[in-house]
Amino acid sequence: MTLRANPATEAHDDYGENLALAAVLIIDDEPGMRNFLVKTLGPRCRHVEQARSCAEAGDILDQQHFDVLILDNIMPDKTGLDWLEDQRRVGLFSDTILITAYADLDTAIKALRAGVTDFVLKPFRANQILNAVARALDRKYLARENYLLRHELSESGQTARGRLLGNSAPIQAVREMLVKLAPMPTSVLFTGASGTGKEIAARTLHGLSDRADKPFVAVNCAAISEERIAEELFGVVEDGRPRKDGLLLHADGGTLLLDEVAQLPDHVQAAFLRVLEDKRIRPLGSEREIPLNLRFLFATNADLQEAVREGRFRADLYHRINIVNIEMPRLKERSEDIVALASLFMSDFSRALGMPALELNEAVLLKLSRYDWPGNVRELRNLIERSVILGEFPPEFAGSGRVTGTQAIETLELVEQRHIMAVLDACGGNRAEAARRLGVARKTVDRKCAAWGI
């Protein structure tokens, strides 16, 4: 029997928003107790199902995943706790509330060892079981938030910061594509050189989607050892070890970014291909699969096609993730954004570090705009941070003087120079073609370049 939540009822309950999203399985041999629990939980939960025995519950769990189990301890075939211990060994990741008329010390100790979340003593009222389920769900989501926060902090050197900044044509094209893709469940592959903002673009896509209030989990495949990465992604169920939920399960409902996806070990590539195709995961050591509701994003600065040709990356996985490819532009391809980026970074670091800002005068901006930036936006950001800390720009970028203002003001000459240089870059240095695109004489371009020492 399956019941679904009634939105009208939800609005008048004080048991938290998580209850309305929950899937609950009731396991009890007494029809009267099952009916009472179904009537209590059915109107308030997304999905409620019931089982008359442990064997029937096992069959149901083989097909579906539930957030919470409500389990009677005294059952005809075996005790609920014995059954629960067996289920933990084969892969049960649901929180469990034990209902029992006997709460002796031995039962309590055994329940803790079996991973019971809460006790409810018979007889009980409707609000008691509703509060127990709501508490279990609140603890579950709080534990997930804490785990994901620790994961993000552990990758502090890898985590993207900031927004997708700039108004150049290449970055505007990226924004337009993100807006177009946001409402779709399609997987997206972000490619481009290191430091071009692939993770920031992925976070932007997540923020524009209907999953924005759900987790965004970024996993740097290159930062996890080959021995641990399967366990970190899929979770593990093993005798003698606490159950460990993987990052995919923690991200359920939200978005998962696999950064540096080219670094996935071969055995994990095969397992991940099945996850993409089936939207289900099998934790290590588990006999059961768990359904997933995830949007998958991928990022790499490697040439995946070359990796496929060399046998380092599975061709079937490459074709599965390369549905939509967004190539992030290098900073030198969007040089007109350098002023805005440098100004923002200067303001942010000056405020965060409590130190005076350096002047972004014409000379500094000219040198910034002419630099090649092999490290892209990340290199520019690091340069500004280091300069604020040291109180001066490196000699190759230094201008004349220092003020405490944070706004960069461009002269008309600098705007002209940056624009001509951007067109020259787009033309591969061909001055005749650049002059044609600019609508000026070739001699004008030659004269300007000579004046700038180019």
N, C-alpha and C positions, 0 to 999 in steps of 0.2 A: 504494500500500500504506500502510495506517495502523495504527500501534500505539499503545497507551495505557499509561500508567504503571502499574506494579504496586506497590501500597502496601507490600507485604511487602519488596520489594527496596529501596524508598526508605528504609526505616527503617535499613538497614545501610550506606547510602552516606554519604560525608562531603563531598559536593559542594554542600551548601547547599539550603535549601528552595525556592529559585527554580527549580532544575532540574526539579523535579516538576511545576511549573506551566507549563513552557515548551512552545511549539509550534516545531518545527524542520523545515526543508526541506533535504534532501540533494540536491545537484545534481552528478552524476558519471556519465560515460558507461561506466564499468567496473562490470559487475554484481557482481563480487567485492567491490569497495570499498563499493558501496551496501549489499550484504547485511551486511558487517561493521559498518558504521555504524548500520544499522537495528537489528541485534542488540545493539549496545552502548548505543544511546540509547533504543530503544523501550521497554524495561522501566522506564526512569527518568524519562521525559518524558511530559507530558500528551498530546502529539500529535506524531507523526513521519511525514513523508511524503517520497517520493523522486521525482526527475525524472531522465530519461536524457539530456536535452539542455537547452540554454539555451532553445530554443523551447518545450519542454514546461514548463519551470520558469516561463516568462513566462505561459503559460496558467493554471497553478496559482495564481500570484500575483494574477492578475486576479480570482480567485474568493475567495481566502483571504489572511489576514494571518499572518505568522510572526514570532516573536521573534528567531530566529537562522537564518541560512542557512549551510550548510557547502558551499563552492563549490570544485570542482576548477578549476585554472587552464587546464589543457590539455584543450580540448574539440574535437570534430570540426568544428563549424560556426563557432565563434569562440572566442577566449580568454575565460576566466571574467572577467578584469578588464575587457575591452572590453564584454562583456555587462553587467557591473555598472555601468559608467559610463552605459550606455544606460538601465538601470533607474532609476538615481538621477534622471535627467532626467524620467522619466515619473511618478515618485512611488514610491520604495522606501524604507521607513522601518525595515527590519529590520537588525539588526547582522549582519555577515558575517565568517565565518572562512574564510580561504583555505588550501586544502591543495595543496601543490606539492612537487615534487622539486627545484625550482630556485629558490633564494632569492638571486638576484643583486641588485645595488644598483638597477638600473633597474626590476626587478620590484617591489622594496620601495617605491621612490618612487611608482611608478604605483599601487600598492595603497593607499598613504596618501592619494593624491589621490582615489581612488575610494571612500574611506571604509571600507576594510577594518579590522575590529576587531582581528584576530589572525592570525598565521601558524601553521600546523602543517606541519612538514616530513615528507615521506614518506621511509622507512616510519615509522609511529608506532604506539604501543600504545593500548589502550582508555583507560587512565587519562589519557593525554595529551589526547585529544580531549574527554574528559569534563571535565577541568580547564579546557580552553580555552572550552568552552561555559559552564561555571559562572562563569568570570571575566567573560565577555562579559555574562552576565545580571546579575552583581553590579555591574559598572560601569554598566549601563543603569539599574538601580534606584537606585543611589547618585546618578547624574546627575539622575534624576527628583526624588529627595528634595531635592537641592541647589537645583534649579530652582524647586520649589514653595516651599522655604523663602525663597528670594530674592523670589519673587512675594508671599509673605505679608508679608515685611519691607517691600517696596515700598509696601504698602497699610497701613502701620503706623497711619495715622490712621483707617483704615476698619475694621480688624480687630476683631471682637468679642472681648471678654475676659470670663472668669468663667463662672458657671453660671446656670441658670434658677432664680432665687431667689424665695422667697415661699411662703406657705401660704394665701393668699386663695382664695376660690372661683373667680375667673376664671383664675388661674394654675394651679390644680389641674386645671381643665377642660382647659387646654392640655396639661399633662403627660399626662393620661389619653389624649388624642387621639394624642399622640406615641407612647405605648406601643402603642396599637392599630395605628398605621401602620408602626411600625418594621420588622416582618418582611415587609412588602409592598414590591414594586418601584414602587409608584404614585408619580407625580410629585405634589408638594405645593406650593401657592402660599401663602406667608406674607404677609399684608397687615397694615396698621396704621401708625400715625404713626411718625415718625422717633424713634429712641431707645427703642422699646418692646421691643427684644430679638429681632428677627426672625432675625438671624444666629445668635444664641445658641441659639434654639429649633431652627434648622436643624442646628447642630452637635450638639445634644442628640439629635435624631432620628438623625443619622448614628452617634453613639456607641451608641445602643440597637439598631442594625441589625446584620446579619451582615457588613456592610462596615466595621465599626468599625476594623479593623486595616489598612484600605486608605486611600488619600488622601481628604481632604476639601479641595476647592478652592473658594474663594469668589472670585467675579469681580464687581467693582463696575463695572457697565456705564457708569455716569456718570463714572468716573475714567479711562476710556480713550477717546482721540479716535476719531471716526468713521473716520478714515483707517487706524487701526491695529487696530481691534477685531476685524475678521475674521481678520487675520493672527495676532493673539494667541490667538484661540479655536481656529482650525482648523489653524494652521501654514502653512508655505509651502515650495514647491519651485521654485526659479528658477535658471537658468543664471547662473553667476558669483557666486552667494551661497551661504553654508553652509546646509544644510538646517535648518529650524527646526520642531521639534515644537510643536504648539499646546497650550493648556491642557487641551482636551478629551482629547487623547491622553495627556498626563501624568496626568490624573485617572482613566484607564481602570481599571476594577475597583472604583472608589470612588464618591464622591458629588460632584456639581458643583452649586454654588449660584450662580445668576445673580441678584445683588442689583441693585436699581434696574432691573429688567427693562424697565420702561416706556421707558427711555432707549436701548434697542437701535435702531440705525438701520434703516430700512425694508429695505434690501438684506440685512442680516444677519438680520432677522426671517424673511425668506423662506428663507434658507439653514438657519436653526435649526429651522424647521418640518420640513424634510426630515430633519434629524438626529433629531428626536424620533420621526418616523414610521418611519424606516428603521433607526435605531440604527447609522448609518454616517456617516463624514465624508469629505469630499474636500478635502484641503489645497489652498490656492491654488497654481495652476500644475500640479497633479497630474492625471494621467489615470486614477488609481485611487482607489477608495474604501477606507477602512479601517473594519472593524467595531469597534463600541464596546460595552463592558459598563459602563454608567453608570446611576446613579440621578440624576435631575434634580430639583432643588429651585429655587424661584423666590421672590423677595421684592420687594415694592414698597410705597412709601407713597403712590403715586398711585392715582387712581380709574381702573382699567383700562377699565371699561365706558364711562366718559366719553371716554377716549382712543380707544376703538373708534368711538364715535359721531362724534368729530371727525376720524377718519381718520388719527390718529397711531399707532395700533396695529392690527395685522392681526386681524380677527375670528376667522379660522381658528386663528391661534396662540393667541389668548386662550382659545378653547374647548378647545384642546389642553392648555394648562397649568393651566386652572382645573378640575381633576378633584376635588381636595380643597383647600378653602380654610380656613386657620387664621388667624383674626383675632386679632392680639396686643392685649391690653387696655392702655389708657393707665394711667399710674401713678395718676391720680386715681380710676380705676375700681377700683383695688386698694390704696387708701390704707392699709389695715391692714398692708401689707407694708413701709411706709416705715421703721418702726423697725428691723426686721430688716436691711433693705438698708443703711440709714445706719450701723448698728452694724458690719456686716461691712466696708463700705467704709472706715470709720474705722480699724478694726483692720488691714486690708490696707495702707492707705497709711501709717499710722504705722510699721508694720514695714518696709515697702519703702523709705521715705524716711529712716528712722532719726530720726524726729521725734516729740515727745510728742503723744499723742492729745488731742483736745478733748473736753470733757465733753458728752455728749448728755443734758442734764438735761431736766426736765419742760418748761421754758419753750421750749427749742430744739425739742424734739420736737413741742410744740403748734404752733409756727410752721411746722415742716416739714410737718405733717399738714394744715395749713390752706392751704398754697400750692397753686397750680393745676398746676404742673409741665408747662408746654407742651413742654419737651424730654424729658419722661418720665424713665426710669431713667438714661439717659445724662446728663441735666442734674443729677440728684441725685448721681451719681458724680463728675461734674466739680466740683460745689459742694464735696463733701467733700474731694476732692484739693486744690483751691485753698485751702480753709480750713486744712488741715493745713500746707501750705506757708507760708501767711501767719501762722499761729499764732492765728487768730481767725476766727469766723464773720462774714459780712457783717452790717451793722447790722440788716437786716430779719429775720435769723434768730438773732441773738445772744441768748444767755440770760444768766444771772447766774453768773459765775465759770468756773473751769477746774480740771479734775483730770486725773490721768494714767490713770485707768481707761478701759477700752474697752467696757464692757458698759452698754448702755442699760437703765435700770430704769423701768418705767412705773407710775404710780400708778393706783389704781382710777378716779379722776376722769378721768384722761387716756384710759384705755381706754373709759370711758363716752362721753366727748365724741367720740372718733374713730368709735365705732360709730354714734352718732346722726347724725353728719355724713355717714357713708357711706350710711346709709339715706335721709337727706334728698337726697343727690346722686342716688341711684337713683330717687327719686320726683320728680325735677326740681324740688326745692324746695317741694313741696306738703306743708305741715306736717300737715295733717289725715290724708293718706294715710300719712305717716311714722309718725304716732302710732298709726294702726291697725295697721301692720305691727309696730311695737314693742310693742304691747299696753299702751300707757299713754294717759293723757288728753292731749288737745290742749294744755291749759294747761301740762302738764308740759314738753312740747317747747318751747312759747313761753317758759317761764320759763328753761329751760336756755339757749336761744339768746340771750335778753336778757342773761344772766349772762356769756356768752362774747362779747358784742358783735356778734352775727350778726343 
